[in-house]
Amino acid sequence: TIADPQTGLLWEMKTGDANAPDAFCETAPGGCPDPHDVNNLYEWSNVLPDPNGNAFTDFLTKLNDPFFGSAAAATEVTGCFAGRCDWRLPSVVEIQTILDCSFGNPCIDPLFGSTAASRFSWSASSRATNPGPVWVANFTDGLVSSTSFKTNDFFVRAVRTGSCDE
C-alpha cells in the first residue's frame, strides 16, 4: 500500500507491467486471479443501475475477504489485504487527489505503483444531478468525466481511510 501524506488515504499499489501487450483480465472464470494486477479490467454494474459488477463482486470481495489466498481457506484468517477489510473504490474527489500530470503519462506519481494510462479508472461516485452516470478518472490526461456505460470494462484502484500504523 501507499499512504498519501496530503490526504491521509491509503491506496492499493498495483503490480505487473502496464505496458504488457494482451495481458488484460476481464471475465476470467472465477474472476481475475490477482486483484492487484494493473491490467485487470472490471465493470461497475452488470445489471443497471446498481453497483453490482465485478469491480464489487470480484475485485473488492477479494481484497476484503479474510480467507482469500489462504492455503487453508476455510479455517485460516489471513486478515484481508494489508491486514484491513475495509477497502473500497475511491470517490471522485479522492481519485482526483492522485491525478498528477507533472510526472508525465500516466498522470500519477510513480510511488503509487504501476498504472495503466490507456483507459479510464472507476470511482464509486455517481453524478449528483443524475445517478445513472459514474465518474471515471483518465490517467492519460489527468481529467475526470462521467459515463453512463457502467457495463464497460475499466481499471480500478482500491482506497481506504486510516493509517499504516493502526
SETIVO-707680 format. One record per atom (N, C-alpha, C): residue in one letter; atom name; x, y, z. Coordinates in steps of 0.2 Angstrom, whole numbers, plus 5000, padded with zeros to 4 digits. Layout:
# residues N
+--------+-------+------+------+------+
! residu ! atome !   px !   py !   pz !
+--------+-------+------+------+------+
!      A !    CA !    X !    Y !    Z !
...
+--------+-------+------+------+------+
This chain:
# residues 166
+--------+-------+------+------+------+
! residu ! atome !   px !   py !   pz !
+--------+-------+------+------+------+
!      T !     N ! 5004 ! 4994 ! 5000 !
!      T !    CA ! 5000 ! 5000 ! 5000 !
!      T !     C ! 5004 ! 5006 ! 5000 !
!      I !     N ! 5001 ! 5012 ! 4998 !
!      I !    CA ! 5005 ! 5018 ! 4999 !
!      I !     C ! 5001 ! 5023 ! 5002 !
!      A !     N ! 5004 ! 5026 ! 5007 !
!      A !    CA ! 5000 ! 5032 ! 5011 !
!      A !     C ! 5001 ! 5038 ! 5007 !
!      D !     N ! 4995 ! 5042 ! 5006 !
!      D !    CA ! 4996 ! 5048 ! 5003 !
!      D !     C ! 4996 ! 5053 ! 5009 !
!      P !     N ! 5002 ! 5057 ! 5009 !
!      P !    CA ! 5003 ! 5061 ! 5015 !
!      P !     C ! 4999 ! 5067 ! 5015 !
!      Q !     N ! 4996 ! 5069 ! 5009 !
!      Q !    CA ! 4992 ! 5075 ! 5008 !
!      Q !     C ! 4985 ! 5074 ! 5011 !
!      T !     N ! 4982 ! 5068 ! 5009 !
!      T !    CA ! 4975 ! 5066 ! 5011 !
!      T !     C ! 4975 ! 5061 ! 5017 !
!      G !     N ! 4980 ! 5058 ! 5018 !
!      G !    CA ! 4979 ! 5053 ! 5024 !
!      G !     C ! 4976 ! 5046 ! 5021 !
!      L !     N ! 4975 ! 5046 ! 5015 !
!      L !    CA ! 4972 ! 5040 ! 5012 !
!      L !     C ! 4977 ! 5034 ! 5011 !
!      L !     N ! 4975 ! 5028 ! 5012 !
!      L !    CA ! 4979 ! 5023 ! 5010 !
!      L !     C ! 4977 ! 5020 ! 5003 !
!      W !     N ! 4981 ! 5019 ! 4998 !
!      W !    CA ! 4980 ! 5017 ! 4992 !
!      W !     C ! 4983 ! 5010 ! 4990 !
!      E !     N ! 4979 ! 5006 ! 4987 !
!      E !    CA ! 4982 ! 4999 ! 4984 !
!      E !     C ! 4987 ! 5001 ! 4979 !
!      M !     N ! 4993 ! 4998 ! 4979 !
!      M !    CA ! 4998 ! 4998 ! 4974 !
!      M !     C ! 4997 ! 4992 ! 4969 !
!      K !     N ! 4996 ! 4994 ! 4963 !
!      K !    CA ! 4996 ! 4989 ! 4958 !
!      K !     C ! 5002 ! 4986 ! 4956 !
!      T !     N ! 5002 ! 4980 ! 4954 !
!      T !    CA ! 5008 ! 4976 ! 4952 !
!      T !     C ! 5008 ! 4974 ! 4944 !
!      G !     N ! 5013 ! 4972 ! 4941 !
!      G !    CA ! 5013 ! 4970 ! 4934 !
!      G !     C ! 5015 ! 4976 ! 4930 !
!      D !     N ! 5016 ! 4974 ! 4924 !
!      D !    CA ! 5018 ! 4978 ! 4918 !
!      D !     C ! 5012 ! 4982 ! 4915 !
!      A !     N ! 5011 ! 4988 ! 4916 !
!      A !    CA ! 5005 ! 4991 ! 4912 !
!      A !     C ! 5006 ! 4992 ! 4905 !
!      N !     N ! 5012 ! 4990 ! 4902 !
!      N !    CA ! 5013 ! 4990 ! 4895 !
!      N !     C ! 5013 ! 4983 ! 4892 !
!      A !     N ! 5012 ! 4978 ! 4896 !
!      A !    CA ! 5012 ! 4971 ! 4893 !
!      A !     C ! 5006 ! 4971 ! 4888 !
!      P !     N ! 5008 ! 4968 ! 4882 !
!      P !    CA ! 5003 ! 4968 ! 4877 !
!      P !     C ! 4998 ! 4962 ! 4878 !
!      D !     N ! 4992 ! 4963 ! 4877 !
!      D !    CA ! 4987 ! 4957 ! 4878 !
!      D !     C ! 4987 ! 4954 ! 4885 !
!      A !     N ! 4988 ! 4958 ! 4890 !
!      A !    CA ! 4989 ! 4955 ! 4897 !
!      A !     C ! 4982 ! 4956 ! 4901 !
!      F !     N ! 4977 ! 4959 ! 4898 !
!      F !    CA ! 4971 ! 4961 ! 4901 !
!      F !     C ! 4967 ! 4955 ! 4904 !
!      C !     N ! 4964 ! 4955 ! 4910 !
!      C !    CA ! 4960 ! 4950 ! 4913 !
!      C !     C ! 4953 ! 4954 ! 4914 !
!      E !     N ! 4948 ! 4951 ! 4910 !
!      E !    CA ! 4941 ! 4954 ! 4911 !
!      E !     C ! 4936 ! 4950 ! 4914 !
!      T !     N ! 4935 ! 4944 ! 4911 !
!      T !    CA ! 4930 ! 4940 ! 4913 !
!      T !     C ! 4932 ! 4933 ! 4914 !
!      A !     N ! 4938 ! 4932 ! 4917 !
!      A !    CA ! 4941 ! 4925 ! 4918 !
!      A !     C ! 4936 ! 4921 ! 4923 !
!      P !     N ! 4935 ! 4915 ! 4921 !
!      P !    CA ! 4931 ! 4911 ! 4926 !
!      P !     C ! 4933 ! 4912 ! 4933 !
!      G !     N ! 4928 ! 4913 ! 4937 !
!      G !    CA ! 4930 ! 4914 ! 4944 !
!      G !     C ! 4933 ! 4921 ! 4946 !
!      G !     N ! 4934 ! 4925 ! 4940 !
!      G !    CA ! 4937 ! 4932 ! 4941 !
!      G !     C ! 4944 ! 4932 ! 4940 !
!      C !     N ! 4947 ! 4938 ! 4940 !
!      C !    CA ! 4954 ! 4939 ! 4939 !
!      C !     C ! 4958 ! 4936 ! 4945 !
!      P !     N ! 4963 ! 4932 ! 4944 !
!      P !    CA ! 4966 ! 4928 ! 4950 !
!      P !     C ! 4970 ! 4933 ! 4954 !
!      D !     N ! 4973 ! 4938 ! 4952 !
!      D !    CA ! 4977 ! 4943 ! 4956 !
!      D !     C ! 4974 ! 4949 ! 4956 !
!      P !     N ! 4970 ! 4951 ! 4961 !
!      P !    CA ! 4966 ! 4958 ! 4961 !
!      P !     C ! 4971 ! 4964 ! 4960 !
!      H !     N ! 4977 ! 4963 ! 4961 !
!      H !    CA ! 4982 ! 4969 ! 4961 !
!      H !     C ! 4985 ! 4970 ! 4954 !
!      D !     N ! 4984 ! 4965 ! 4950 !
!      D !    CA ! 4987 ! 4966 ! 4943 !
!      D !     C ! 4984 ! 4972 ! 4940 !
!      V !     N ! 4989 ! 4976 ! 4937 !
!      V !    CA ! 4987 ! 4983 ! 4934 !
!      V !     C ! 4983 ! 4982 ! 4928 !
!      N !     N ! 4983 ! 4976 ! 4925 !
!      N !    CA ! 4980 ! 4975 ! 4918 !
!      N !     C ! 4973 ! 4972 ! 4919 !
!      N !     N ! 4970 ! 4972 ! 4925 !
!      N !    CA ! 4963 ! 4969 ! 4926 !
!      N !     C ! 4958 ! 4974 ! 4925 !
!      L !     N ! 4953 ! 4972 ! 4921 !
!      L !    CA ! 4948 ! 4977 ! 4919 !
!      L !     C ! 4941 ! 4974 ! 4923 !
!      Y !     N ! 4937 ! 4979 ! 4925 !
!      Y !    CA ! 4931 ! 4977 ! 4929 !
!      Y !     C ! 4925 ! 4982 ! 4926 !
!      E !     N ! 4919 ! 4979 ! 4927 !
!      E !    CA ! 4913 ! 4983 ! 4926 !
!      E !     C ! 4910 ! 4985 ! 4932 !
!      W !     N ! 4907 ! 4991 ! 4932 !
!      W !    CA ! 4904 ! 4994 ! 4938 !
!      W !     C ! 4898 ! 4991 ! 4940 !
!      S !     N ! 4894 ! 4989 ! 4934 !
!      S !    CA ! 4887 ! 4986 ! 4935 !
!      S !     C ! 4886 ! 4981 ! 4930 !
!      N !     N ! 4883 ! 4976 ! 4931 !
!      N !    CA ! 4881 ! 4971 ! 4926 !
!      N !     C ! 4873 ! 4971 ! 4925 !
!      V !     N ! 4870 ! 4973 ! 4930 !
!      V !    CA ! 4863 ! 4974 ! 4930 !
!      V !     C ! 4861 ! 4982 ! 4932 !
!      L !     N ! 4860 ! 4986 ! 4927 !
!      L !    CA ! 4860 ! 4993 ! 4929 !
!      L !     C ! 4854 ! 4995 ! 4933 !
!      P !     N ! 4854 ! 5000 ! 4938 !
!      P !    CA ! 4860 ! 5004 ! 4938 !
!      P !     C ! 4864 ! 5003 ! 4944 !
!      D !     N ! 4863 ! 4997 ! 4948 !
!      D !    CA ! 4866 ! 4995 ! 4954 !
!      D !     C ! 4874 ! 4994 ! 4953 !
!      P !     N ! 4878 ! 4996 ! 4959 !
!      P !    CA ! 4885 ! 4994 ! 4959 !
!      P !     C ! 4886 ! 4986 ! 4960 !
!      N !     N ! 4885 ! 4982 ! 4955 !
!      N !    CA ! 4885 ! 4975 ! 4956 !
!      N !     C ! 4889 ! 4972 ! 4951 !
!      G !     N ! 4893 ! 4975 ! 4948 !
!      G !    CA ! 4898 ! 4972 ! 4943 !
!      G !     C ! 4904 ! 4969 ! 4946 !
!      N !     N ! 4908 ! 4966 ! 4942 !
!      N !    CA ! 4914 ! 4963 ! 4945 !
!      N !     C ! 4919 ! 4967 ! 4949 !
!      A !     N ! 4919 ! 4974 ! 4948 !
!      A !    CA ! 4923 ! 4978 ! 4952 !
!      A !     C ! 4921 ! 4977 ! 4960 !
!      F !     N ! 4915 ! 4976 ! 4961 !
!      F !    CA ! 4912 ! 4975 ! 4968 !
!      F !     C ! 4912 ! 4967 ! 4970 !
!      T !     N ! 4910 ! 4963 ! 4965 !
!      T !    CA ! 4909 ! 4956 ! 4967 !
!      T !     C ! 4915 ! 4952 ! 4966 !
!      D !     N ! 4920 ! 4954 ! 4962 !
!      D !    CA ! 4927 ! 4951 ! 4962 !
!      D !     C ! 4932 ! 4954 ! 4965 !
!      F !     N ! 4934 ! 4960 ! 4963 !
!      F !    CA ! 4939 ! 4964 ! 4965 !
!      F !     C ! 4939 ! 4966 ! 4972 !
!      L !     N ! 4934 ! 4970 ! 4974 !
!      L !    CA ! 4933 ! 4972 ! 4981 !
!      L !     C ! 4932 ! 4966 ! 4986 !
!      T !     N ! 4928 ! 4961 ! 4984 !
!      T !    CA ! 4927 ! 4955 ! 4988 !
!      T !     C ! 4933 ! 4951 ! 4989 !
!      K !     N ! 4938 ! 4951 ! 4985 !
!      K !    CA ! 4944 ! 4948 ! 4986 !
!      K !     C ! 4948 ! 4952 ! 4991 !
!      L !     N ! 4949 ! 4958 ! 4990 !
!      L !    CA ! 4953 ! 4962 ! 4995 !
!      L !     C ! 4950 ! 4962 ! 5002 !
!      N !     N ! 4944 ! 4961 ! 5002 !
!      N !    CA ! 4940 ! 4962 ! 5009 !
!      N !     C ! 4939 ! 4955 ! 5012 !
!      D !     N ! 4941 ! 4949 ! 5008 !
!      D !    CA ! 4939 ! 4943 ! 5011 !
!      D !     C ! 4945 ! 4940 ! 5015 !
!      P !     N ! 4944 ! 4939 ! 5022 !
!      P !    CA ! 4949 ! 4937 ! 5026 !
!      P !     C ! 4952 ! 4930 ! 5024 !
!      F !     N ! 4949 ! 4926 ! 5020 !
!      F !    CA ! 4951 ! 4920 ! 5018 !
!      F !     C ! 4954 ! 4919 ! 5011 !
!      F !     N ! 4954 ! 4925 ! 5007 !
!      F !    CA ! 4957 ! 4925 ! 5000 !
!      F !     C ! 4964 ! 4923 ! 5000 !
!      G !     N ! 4966 ! 4919 ! 4997 !
!      G !    CA ! 4973 ! 4917 ! 4996 !
!      G !     C ! 4976 ! 4913 ! 5001 !
!      S !     N ! 4972 ! 4911 ! 5006 !
!      S !    CA ! 4974 ! 4906 ! 5012 !
!      S !     C ! 4974 ! 4899 ! 5009 !
!      A !     N ! 4980 ! 4896 ! 5011 !
!      A !    CA ! 4980 ! 4889 ! 5009 !
!      A !     C ! 4975 ! 4885 ! 5013 !
!      A !     N ! 4973 ! 4886 ! 5019 !
!      A !    CA ! 4968 ! 4883 ! 5022 !
!      A !     C ! 4962 ! 4888 ! 5022 !
!      A !     N ! 4959 ! 4889 ! 5016 !
!      A !    CA ! 4954 ! 4894 ! 5015 !
!      A !     C ! 4948 ! 4894 ! 5020 !
!      A !     N ! 4946 ! 4888 ! 5022 !
!      A !    CA ! 4940 ! 4888 ! 5027 !
!      A !     C ! 4942 ! 4889 ! 5034 !
!      T !     N ! 4948 ! 4889 ! 5036 !
!      T !    CA ! 4950 ! 4889 ! 5043 !
!      T !     C ! 4955 ! 4894 ! 5045 !
!      E !     N ! 4959 ! 4897 ! 5040 !
!      E !    CA ! 4964 ! 4901 ! 5042 !
!      E !     C ! 4962 ! 4909 ! 5040 !
!      V !     N ! 4962 ! 4913 ! 5044 !
!      V !    CA ! 4960 ! 4920 ! 5043 !
!      V !     C ! 4967 ! 4924 ! 5041 !
!      T !     N ! 4967 ! 4926 ! 5035 !
!      T !    CA ! 4974 ! 4930 ! 5033 !
!      T !     C ! 4973 ! 4937 ! 5034 !
!      G !     N ! 4968 ! 4940 ! 5036 !
!      G !    CA ! 4967 ! 4947 ! 5038 !
!      G !     C ! 4966 ! 4952 ! 5032 !
!      C !     N ! 4963 ! 4949 ! 5027 !
!      C !    CA ! 4962 ! 4953 ! 5021 !
!      C !     C ! 4968 ! 4957 ! 5018 !
!      F !     N ! 4967 ! 4961 ! 5013 !
!      F !    CA ! 4973 ! 4964 ! 5010 !
!      F !     C ! 4976 ! 4969 ! 5015 !
!      A !     N ! 4983 ! 4969 ! 5016 !
!      A !    CA ! 4987 ! 4973 ! 5020 !
!      A !     C ! 4984 ! 4973 ! 5027 !
!      G !     N ! 4980 ! 4968 ! 5029 !
!      G !    CA ! 4978 ! 4967 ! 5036 !
!      G !     C ! 4971 ! 4971 ! 5037 !
!      R !     N ! 4968 ! 4974 ! 5032 !
!      R !    CA ! 4962 ! 4978 ! 5033 !
!      R !     C ! 4957 ! 4975 ! 5028 !
!      C !     N ! 4951 ! 4975 ! 5031 !
!      C !    CA ! 4945 ! 4973 ! 5027 !
!      C !     C ! 4940 ! 4978 ! 5025 !
!      D !     N ! 4942 ! 4984 ! 5024 !
!      D !    CA ! 4938 ! 4990 ! 5023 !
!      D !     C ! 4940 ! 4993 ! 5016 !
!      W !     N ! 4942 ! 4990 ! 5011 !
!      W !    CA ! 4944 ! 4993 ! 5005 !
!      W !     C ! 4938 ! 4994 ! 5001 !
!      R !     N ! 4938 ! 5000 ! 4997 !
!      R !    CA ! 4933 ! 5002 ! 4993 !
!      R !     C ! 4935 ! 5005 ! 4987 !
!      L !     N ! 4931 ! 5007 ! 4982 !
!      L !    CA ! 4933 ! 5011 ! 4977 !
!      L !     C ! 4933 ! 5018 ! 4979 !
!      P !     N ! 4937 ! 5023 ! 4976 !
!      P !    CA ! 4938 ! 5030 ! 4979 !
!      P !     C ! 4932 ! 5034 ! 4976 !
!      S !     N ! 4930 ! 5039 ! 4980 !
!      S !    CA ! 4925 ! 5044 ! 4977 !
!      S !     C ! 4929 ! 5048 ! 4972 !
!      V !     N ! 4925 ! 5051 ! 4968 !
!      V !    CA ! 4928 ! 5056 ! 4963 !
!      V !     C ! 4933 ! 5061 ! 4966 !
!      V !     N ! 4931 ! 5063 ! 4971 !
!      V !    CA ! 4936 ! 5068 ! 4975 !
!      V !     C ! 4942 ! 5065 ! 4977 !
!      E !     N ! 4942 ! 5059 ! 4979 !
!      E !    CA ! 4948 ! 5055 ! 4982 !
!      E !     C ! 4952 ! 5054 ! 4976 !
!      I !     N ! 4949 ! 5051 ! 4970 !
!      I !    CA ! 4953 ! 5049 ! 4965 !
!      I !     C ! 4957 ! 5055 ! 4961 !
!      Q !     N ! 4953 ! 5061 ! 4962 !
!      Q !    CA ! 4957 ! 5067 ! 4959 !
!      Q !     C ! 4963 ! 5069 ! 4963 !
!      T !     N ! 4963 ! 5067 ! 4969 !
!      T !    CA ! 4969 ! 5069 ! 4973 !
!      T !     C ! 4976 ! 5065 ! 4971 !
!      I !     N ! 4975 ! 5060 ! 4967 !
!      I !    CA ! 4981 ! 5056 ! 4965 !
!      I !     C ! 4982 ! 5057 ! 4957 !
!      L !     N ! 4978 ! 5061 ! 4954 !
!      L !    CA ! 4979 ! 5063 ! 4947 !
!      L !     C ! 4985 ! 5069 ! 4947 !
!      D !     N ! 4990 ! 5067 ! 4944 !
!      D !    CA ! 4995 ! 5072 ! 4943 !
!      D !     C ! 5000 ! 5071 ! 4937 !
!      C !     N ! 4999 ! 5076 ! 4932 !
!      C !    CA ! 5002 ! 5075 ! 4926 !
!      C !     C ! 5009 ! 5078 ! 4926 !
!      S !     N ! 5011 ! 5081 ! 4931 !
!      S !    CA ! 5018 ! 5083 ! 4932 !
!      S !     C ! 5023 ! 5077 ! 4931 !
!      F !     N ! 5021 ! 5071 ! 4932 !
!      F !    CA ! 5025 ! 5065 ! 4931 !
!      F !     C ! 5025 ! 5062 ! 4924 !
!      G !     N ! 5021 ! 5066 ! 4919 !
!      G !    CA ! 5021 ! 5063 ! 4913 !
!      G !     C ! 5015 ! 5058 ! 4912 !
!      N !     N ! 5015 ! 5054 ! 4908 !
!      N !    CA ! 5009 ! 5049 ! 4906 !
!      N !     C ! 5012 ! 5042 ! 4909 !
!      P !     N ! 5008 ! 5039 ! 4913 !
!      P !    CA ! 5002 ! 5041 ! 4916 !
!      P !     C ! 5002 ! 5046 ! 4921 !
!      C !     N ! 4997 ! 5050 ! 4922 !
!      C !    CA ! 4997 ! 5056 ! 4926 !
!      C !     C ! 4996 ! 5054 ! 4934 !
!      I !     N ! 5001 ! 5051 ! 4937 !
!      I !    CA ! 5001 ! 5049 ! 4944 !
!      I !     C ! 5008 ! 5048 ! 4946 !
!      D !     N ! 5010 ! 5050 ! 4952 !
!      D !    CA ! 5016 ! 5049 ! 4955 !
!      D !     C ! 5018 ! 5042 ! 4955 !
!      P !     N ! 5024 ! 5040 ! 4952 !
!      P !    CA ! 5026 ! 5033 ! 4951 !
!      P !     C ! 5026 ! 5029 ! 4958 !
!      L !     N ! 5026 ! 5033 ! 4964 !
!      L !    CA ! 5026 ! 5030 ! 4970 !
!      L !     C ! 5020 ! 5025 ! 4971 !
!      F !     N ! 5014 ! 5027 ! 4967 !
!      F !    CA ! 5008 ! 5023 ! 4968 !
!      F !     C ! 5008 ! 5017 ! 4964 !
!      G !     N ! 5014 ! 5015 ! 4961 !
!      G !    CA ! 5015 ! 5009 ! 4958 !
!      G !     C ! 5012 ! 5009 ! 4950 !
!      S !     N ! 5012 ! 5003 ! 4947 !
!      S !    CA ! 5011 ! 5003 ! 4940 !
!      S !     C ! 5004 ! 5006 ! 4939 !
!      T !     N ! 5003 ! 5010 ! 4934 !
!      T !    CA ! 4996 ! 5012 ! 4932 !
!      T !     C ! 4995 ! 5012 ! 4925 !
!      A !     N ! 4990 ! 5010 ! 4923 !
!      A !    CA ! 4988 ! 5010 ! 4915 !
!      A !     C ! 4985 ! 5016 ! 4914 !
!      A !     N ! 4988 ! 5019 ! 4908 !
!      A !    CA ! 4985 ! 5026 ! 4906 !
!      A !     C ! 4980 ! 5025 ! 4900 !
!      S !     N ! 4979 ! 5020 ! 4897 !
!      S !    CA ! 4976 ! 5019 ! 4891 !
!      S !     C ! 4968 ! 5019 ! 4892 !
!      R !     N ! 4966 ! 5018 ! 4898 !
!      R !    CA ! 4958 ! 5018 ! 4899 !
!      R !     C ! 4957 ! 5021 ! 4905 !
!      F !     N ! 4950 ! 5022 ! 4907 !
!      F !    CA ! 4948 ! 5025 ! 4912 !
!      F !     C ! 4948 ! 5021 ! 4919 !
!      S !     N ! 4948 ! 5024 ! 4925 !
!      S !    CA ! 4948 ! 5020 ! 4931 !
!      S !     C ! 4941 ! 5022 ! 4934 !
!      W !     N ! 4938 ! 5017 ! 4937 !
!      W !    CA ! 4931 ! 5019 ! 4940 !
!      W !     C ! 4932 ! 5022 ! 4947 !
!      S !     N ! 4927 ! 5027 ! 4948 !
!      S !    CA ! 4926 ! 5029 ! 4955 !
!      S !     C ! 4920 ! 5026 ! 4958 !
!      A !     N ! 4918 ! 5027 ! 4964 !
!      A !    CA ! 4912 ! 5025 ! 4967 !
!      A !     C ! 4907 ! 5030 ! 4966 !
!      S !     N ! 4908 ! 5036 ! 4963 !
!      S !    CA ! 4903 ! 5041 ! 4964 !
!      S !     C ! 4899 ! 5042 ! 4957 !
!      S !     N ! 4892 ! 5042 ! 4959 !
!      S !    CA ! 4888 ! 5044 ! 4953 !
!      S !     C ! 4887 ! 5052 ! 4953 !
!      R !     N ! 4884 ! 5054 ! 4947 !
!      R !    CA ! 4883 ! 5061 ! 4947 !
!      R !     C ! 4878 ! 5063 ! 4951 !
!      A !     N ! 4878 ! 5069 ! 4955 !
!      A !    CA ! 4873 ! 5071 ! 4959 !
!      A !     C ! 4867 ! 5073 ! 4956 !
!      T !     N ! 4867 ! 5076 ! 4950 !
!      T !    CA ! 4861 ! 5078 ! 4946 !
!      T !     C ! 4858 ! 5072 ! 4943 !
!      N !     N ! 4861 ! 5067 ! 4942 !
!      N !    CA ! 4858 ! 5061 ! 4938 !
!      N !     C ! 4862 ! 5055 ! 4940 !
!      P !     N ! 4859 ! 5050 ! 4944 !
!      P !    CA ! 4863 ! 5045 ! 4947 !
!      P !     C ! 4865 ! 5039 ! 4942 !
!      G !     N ! 4863 ! 5040 ! 4936 !
!      G !    CA ! 4864 ! 5035 ! 4931 !
!      G !     C ! 4872 ! 5035 ! 4929 !
!      P !     N ! 4875 ! 5040 ! 4928 !
!      P !    CA ! 4882 ! 5040 ! 4926 !
!      P !     C ! 4887 ! 5040 ! 4932 !
!      V !     N ! 4892 ! 5037 ! 4931 !
!      V !    CA ! 4898 ! 5036 ! 4936 !
!      V !     C ! 4904 ! 5040 ! 4934 !
!      W !     N ! 4907 ! 5043 ! 4939 !
!      W !    CA ! 4913 ! 5047 ! 4937 !
!      W !     C ! 4919 ! 5042 ! 4936 !
!      V !     N ! 4923 ! 5044 ! 4931 !
!      V !    CA ! 4929 ! 5040 ! 4930 !
!      V !     C ! 4935 ! 5045 ! 4929 !
!      A !     N ! 4941 ! 5042 ! 4931 !
!      A !    CA ! 4947 ! 5046 ! 4930 !
!      A !     C ! 4951 ! 5043 ! 4924 !
!      N !     N ! 4954 ! 5048 ! 4921 !
!      N !    CA ! 4958 ! 5046 ! 4915 !
!      N !     C ! 4965 ! 5048 ! 4917 !
!      F !     N ! 4969 ! 5043 ! 4917 !
!      F !    CA ! 4976 ! 5044 ! 4919 !
!      F !     C ! 4981 ! 5046 ! 4913 !
!      T !     N ! 4978 ! 5046 ! 4907 !
!      T !    CA ! 4981 ! 5049 ! 4901 !
!      T !     C ! 4982 ! 5056 ! 4902 !
!      D !     N ! 4976 ! 5060 ! 4903 !
!      D !    CA ! 4976 ! 5067 ! 4903 !
!      D !     C ! 4975 ! 5070 ! 4910 !
!      G !     N ! 4974 ! 5066 ! 4915 !
!      G !    CA ! 4973 ! 5069 ! 4922 !
!      G !     C ! 4966 ! 5072 ! 4923 !
!      L !     N ! 4961 ! 5070 ! 4918 !
!      L !    CA ! 4954 ! 5073 ! 4919 !
!      L !     C ! 4949 ! 5068 ! 4922 !
!      V !     N ! 4944 ! 5070 ! 4924 !
!      V !    CA ! 4938 ! 5066 ! 4926 !
!      V !     C ! 4932 ! 5068 ! 4922 !
!      S !     N ! 4928 ! 5063 ! 4921 !
!      S !    CA ! 4922 ! 5064 ! 4917 !
!      S !     C ! 4917 ! 5058 ! 4919 !
!      S !     N ! 4911 ! 5059 ! 4917 !
!      S !    CA ! 4906 ! 5054 ! 4919 !
!      S !     C ! 4904 ! 5050 ! 4913 !
!      T !     N ! 4902 ! 5044 ! 4914 !
!      T !    CA ! 4900 ! 5039 ! 4909 !
!      T !     C ! 4894 ! 5035 ! 4912 !
!      S !     N ! 4889 ! 5034 ! 4907 !
!      S !    CA ! 4883 ! 5030 ! 4909 !
!      S !     C ! 4884 ! 5023 ! 4907 !
!      F !     N ! 4890 ! 5021 ! 4904 !
!      F !    CA ! 4891 ! 5015 ! 4902 !
!      F !     C ! 4894 ! 5011 ! 4907 !
!      K !     N ! 4890 ! 5009 ! 4912 !
!      K !    CA ! 4893 ! 5006 ! 4918 !
!      K !     C ! 4895 ! 4999 ! 4917 !
!      T !     N ! 4893 ! 4996 ! 4911 !
!      T !    CA ! 4895 ! 4989 ! 4910 !
!      T !     C ! 4901 ! 4989 ! 4906 !
!      N !     N ! 4904 ! 4994 ! 4905 !
!      N !    CA ! 4911 ! 4995 ! 4901 !
!      N !     C ! 4916 ! 4992 ! 4906 !
!      D !     N ! 4922 ! 4989 ! 4903 !
!      D !    CA ! 4927 ! 4987 ! 4907 !
!      D !     C ! 4932 ! 4992 ! 4908 !
!      F !     N ! 4934 ! 4994 ! 4914 !
!      F !    CA ! 4939 ! 5000 ! 4916 !
!      F !     C ! 4943 ! 4997 ! 4921 !
!      F !     N ! 4948 ! 5001 ! 4923 !
!      F !    CA ! 4953 ! 4999 ! 4928 !
!      F !     C ! 4950 ! 5001 ! 4935 !
!      V !     N ! 4953 ! 4998 ! 4940 !
!      V !    CA ! 4951 ! 5000 ! 4947 !
!      V !     C ! 4957 ! 5001 ! 4952 !
!      R !     N ! 4956 ! 5005 ! 4957 !
!      R !    CA ! 4962 ! 5005 ! 4962 !
!      R !     C ! 4958 ! 5006 ! 4968 !
!      A !     N ! 4960 ! 5002 ! 4973 !
!      A !    CA ! 4956 ! 5002 ! 4980 !
!      A !     C ! 4959 ! 5008 ! 4984 !
!      V !     N ! 4955 ! 5010 ! 4989 !
!      V !    CA ! 4957 ! 5015 ! 4994 !
!      V !     C ! 4954 ! 5013 ! 5001 !
!      R !     N ! 4957 ! 5016 ! 5006 !
!      R !    CA ! 4954 ! 5016 ! 5012 !
!      R !     C ! 4956 ! 5022 ! 5017 !
!      T !     N ! 4952 ! 5023 ! 5022 !
!      T !    CA ! 4954 ! 5028 ! 5026 !
!      T !     C ! 4958 ! 5025 ! 5032 !
!      G !     N ! 4962 ! 5029 ! 5035 !
!      G !    CA ! 4966 ! 5026 ! 5041 !
!      G !     C ! 4974 ! 5027 ! 5040 !
!      S !     N ! 4978 ! 5024 ! 5044 !
!      S !    CA ! 4985 ! 5025 ! 5043 !
!      S !     C ! 4988 ! 5018 ! 5043 !
!      C !     N ! 4994 ! 5018 ! 5041 !
!      C !    CA ! 4998 ! 5012 ! 5041 !
!      C !     C ! 5000 ! 5009 ! 5048 !
!      D !     N ! 4999 ! 5013 ! 5053 !
!      D !    CA ! 5001 ! 5011 ! 5060 !
!      D !     C ! 4995 ! 5009 ! 5064 !
!      E !     N ! 4989 ! 5009 ! 5061 !
!      E !    CA ! 4983 ! 5007 ! 5065 !
!      E !     C ! 4982 ! 5000 ! 5066 !
+--------+-------+------+------+------+
